[in-house]
Amino acid sequence: MAQKKQTEAVQEQAQAQAQAQTVTIDGKEYPLDQLSESARQQVVNLRVTDQEIQQLQQRLAIAQTARTAYSNELKAELDKLEAATS
């Protein structure tokens, strides 16, 4: 449901700004208002996908930070165990 709302919001934003915007593909600029409806939809799809990738990268960074913290805590516990048994 949230993904659908996000997609709709991006679509509305893209359509509202289409007249004043350009998109650069392979180094060439194209005015959005001159693209076909299908091409504009693909631009929207790319933007939504880019946002999703950014969110996933943020979630990955959080998970990697948590993993490092867990690993450090485990090492500290193992050091305590070694000190107690030495």
C-alpha positions, 0 to 999 in steps of 0.5 A, spaced: 500 500 500 505 504 501 509 503 495 503 504 491 502 511 494 509 512 493 509 510 486 503 515 485 506 521 488 512 520 484 508 519 478 504 526 480 510 529 481 513 527 474 507 529 471 506 536 474 514 538 472 514 535 466 513 541 462 519 544 465 524 538 466 528 535 461 531 528 462 538 526 460 539 519 457 546 517 455 549 524 455 543 527 451 537 531 454 530 530 452 524 535 454 520 531 458 514 534 455 516 532 448 516 524 450 511 519 449 507 517 454 510 511 454 517 514 455 515 518 460 512 512 464 519 509 464 522 515 466 517 515 472 519 507 473 526 509 473 525 514 478 521 510 483 526 504 482 532 509 484 528 511 490 527 504 492 535 502 491 536 508 495 532 506 501 535 499 500 542 501 501 540 505 507 537 499 510 543 495 508 548 500 511 543 499 518 544 492 518 551 492 516 552 497 522 548 492 527 552 486 524 559 490 526 556 491 533 554 484 534 561 482 532 564 486 537 560 484 542 561 477 541 569 478 541 568 482 547 565 476 550 570 471 548 575 475 550 572 475 557 571 467 557 579 466 555 581 471 561 577 467 565 579 460 563 587 462 563 
